[in-house]
Amino acid sequence: MGQTEFFTYLSSFVIIVLAVAIADLINSLHRLIRARKRVTWHPLPLMMALLATIAVISEFFSLWWEFDVTDITMMELLGVLSVPGLLALFAYSVLPDEVPPEGLDLWTFYMEERRVLCALLGLAFVCDMVRAAQGAVDDNVPASEIVWYFLLLTPAFFIPLLLISFTKKPLWQWIGVLGLLAVNGQSLLFWELSVES
């Protein structure tokens, strides 16, 4: 099997997981729109859904770096699948699956689910950092560069998660969600795919 076929084989499963996550987000939003008269809307859950979309798309782009390999063990594959799997769970959980006949308050839903969402996103971040560290070691990146990267990125990611998890005031919720969007949204500026001719 050539490297191109190997990449296609490995990436296909992950792409399916990520595509199903995006499809679930779209379906959940569609259900909310269809039942809009029974929904009390709030922007924060929708901002979290946007965050889930950005995270899933960013993970799709990262496949081109993660699967630049010629062989992989089962344990390495499970490590690679941990991030897309956790991000898919985050995407599945960020919006309600159904709108009950008596109606749904999106703020109440968000506040009840926020700790689960933060736990999934935090675990995905930790797995991604482990994966990035392993890739940096494999590429002989100096340890000082790896440490500085983690020292800068970890607080920027976990402070918003802690704000969301342990505060109830809307202002802190907004700061937390916008902070996560700022940290994760920068990937939209830098990811690029190109094909060699």
Salt bridges, closest charged atoms under 4 A:
GLU59 OE2 - ARG131 NH1 2.77
GLU66 OE2 - ARG131 NE 3.51
GLU98 OE2 - ARG31 NE 3.96
ASP128 OD1 - ARG131 NH2 2.67
